Amino acid sequence: MKKCRMLMVTCALLFMLTACGSFNKDYDTTTVYIGKDQEVSEYIVEDFDKSYYDTEELKQNMEQTIQEYNQKNGASDLVVLDQYELSDDSAKLNVRIKYKSAKDYGSIHNCEFFVGTVKEAREAGYVLEGLHAAEAQSAKTLAPVDQMTEEMVVICEEEMDVEVKGDILYISDNVSLKSSGLATVGESDTYSVIVYQ
């Protein structure tokens, strides 16, 4: 399956990104955070070679793409560039982009991205099979996924870290747990699934 990338990031940036650094939420790699009301925030954490790349030009490209997306979809707050910083001492680029919904994230990234209940995921046509308990010791106490309805699920096809407001219960094979609410999504030929509550 194709690897999705933000439409707003230039080709030069795509070659530059190496996934390291830090951010105000102590992320060490680019991470998508799902809040309790299903709001989506993307924290981009990258090395940035100031001698080669123009930070202002990159920021303007991001702002333009966001503005065009918002105008096309009839609202000014669907996607917001909330923070854009380049640390002078470590040459780390820290960006936070807020999305009004998972749909907006998926649309601007041109990729599969769903956040909702397990019931809503099934109604949307997603097949939630082949999942395993995020932690081995919890497998005996968890209800089977096919009996779940109101638990939350993130479905995505990008390789990235995902943090949720809650505890991760089930994950697909290409997802690895970093902590109770944080997981790394690896490469896959289909979409990746994280079930949490």
DAZI-V675432 format. One record per residue. N is the residue number from 1. SS is DSSP state (alpha for helix, beta for strand, coil for the rest). Layout:
# DAZI-V675432
n=N ss=SS
n=N ss=SS
This chain:
# DAZI-V675432
n=1 ss=coil
n=2 ss=coil
n=3 ss=coil
n=4 ss=coil
n=5 ss=coil
n=6 ss=coil
n=7 ss=coil
n=8 ss=coil
n=9 ss=coil
n=10 ss=coil
n=11 ss=alpha
n=12 ss=alpha
n=13 ss=alpha
n=14 ss=alpha
n=15 ss=alpha
n=16 ss=alpha
n=17 ss=coil
n=18 ss=coil
n=19 ss=coil
n=20 ss=coil
n=21 ss=coil
n=22 ss=coil
n=23 ss=coil
n=24 ss=coil
n=25 ss=coil
n=26 ss=coil
n=27 ss=coil
n=28 ss=coil
n=29 ss=coil
n=30 ss=coil
n=31 ss=beta
n=32 ss=beta
n=33 ss=beta
n=34 ss=beta
n=35 ss=coil
n=36 ss=coil
n=37 ss=coil
n=38 ss=coil
n=39 ss=coil
n=40 ss=beta
n=41 ss=beta
n=42 ss=beta
n=43 ss=beta
n=44 ss=beta
n=45 ss=beta
n=46 ss=beta
n=47 ss=beta
n=48 ss=coil
n=49 ss=coil
n=50 ss=coil
n=51 ss=coil
n=52 ss=coil
n=53 ss=coil
n=54 ss=coil
n=55 ss=alpha
n=56 ss=alpha
n=57 ss=alpha
n=58 ss=alpha
n=59 ss=alpha
n=60 ss=alpha
n=61 ss=alpha
n=62 ss=alpha
n=63 ss=alpha
n=64 ss=alpha
n=65 ss=alpha
n=66 ss=alpha
n=67 ss=alpha
n=68 ss=alpha
n=69 ss=alpha
n=70 ss=alpha
n=71 ss=alpha
n=72 ss=alpha
n=73 ss=coil
n=74 ss=coil
n=75 ss=coil
n=76 ss=coil
n=77 ss=coil
n=78 ss=coil
n=79 ss=beta
n=80 ss=beta
n=81 ss=beta
n=82 ss=beta
n=83 ss=beta
n=84 ss=beta
n=85 ss=beta
n=86 ss=beta
n=87 ss=coil
n=88 ss=coil
n=89 ss=coil
n=90 ss=coil
n=91 ss=coil
n=92 ss=beta
n=93 ss=beta
n=94 ss=beta
n=95 ss=beta
n=96 ss=beta
n=97 ss=beta
n=98 ss=beta
n=99 ss=beta
n=100 ss=coil
n=101 ss=coil
n=102 ss=alpha
n=103 ss=alpha
n=104 ss=alpha
n=105 ss=alpha
n=106 ss=alpha
n=107 ss=alpha
n=108 ss=alpha
n=109 ss=alpha
n=110 ss=coil
n=111 ss=coil
n=112 ss=coil
n=113 ss=beta
n=114 ss=beta
n=115 ss=beta
n=116 ss=beta
n=117 ss=beta
n=118 ss=alpha
n=119 ss=alpha
n=120 ss=alpha
n=121 ss=alpha
n=122 ss=alpha
n=123 ss=alpha
n=124 ss=coil
n=125 ss=coil
n=126 ss=coil
n=127 ss=coil
n=128 ss=coil
n=129 ss=coil
n=130 ss=coil
n=131 ss=coil
n=132 ss=beta
n=133 ss=beta
n=134 ss=coil
n=135 ss=coil
n=136 ss=alpha
n=137 ss=alpha
n=138 ss=alpha
n=139 ss=coil
n=140 ss=coil
n=141 ss=coil
n=142 ss=coil
n=143 ss=coil
n=144 ss=coil
n=145 ss=alpha
n=146 ss=alpha
n=147 ss=alpha
n=148 ss=coil
n=149 ss=coil
n=150 ss=coil
n=151 ss=coil
n=152 ss=beta
n=153 ss=beta
n=154 ss=beta
n=155 ss=beta
n=156 ss=beta
n=157 ss=coil
n=158 ss=coil
n=159 ss=coil
n=160 ss=beta
n=161 ss=beta
n=162 ss=beta
n=163 ss=beta
n=164 ss=beta
n=165 ss=coil
n=166 ss=coil
n=167 ss=coil
n=168 ss=beta
n=169 ss=beta
n=170 ss=beta
n=171 ss=beta
n=172 ss=coil
n=173 ss=coil
n=174 ss=coil
n=175 ss=beta
n=176 ss=beta
n=177 ss=beta
n=178 ss=beta
n=179 ss=beta
n=180 ss=coil
n=181 ss=coil
n=182 ss=beta
n=183 ss=beta
n=184 ss=beta
n=185 ss=beta
n=186 ss=coil
n=187 ss=coil
n=188 ss=coil
n=189 ss=coil
n=190 ss=coil
n=191 ss=coil
n=192 ss=beta
n=193 ss=beta
n=194 ss=beta
n=195 ss=beta
n=196 ss=beta
n=197 ss=coil
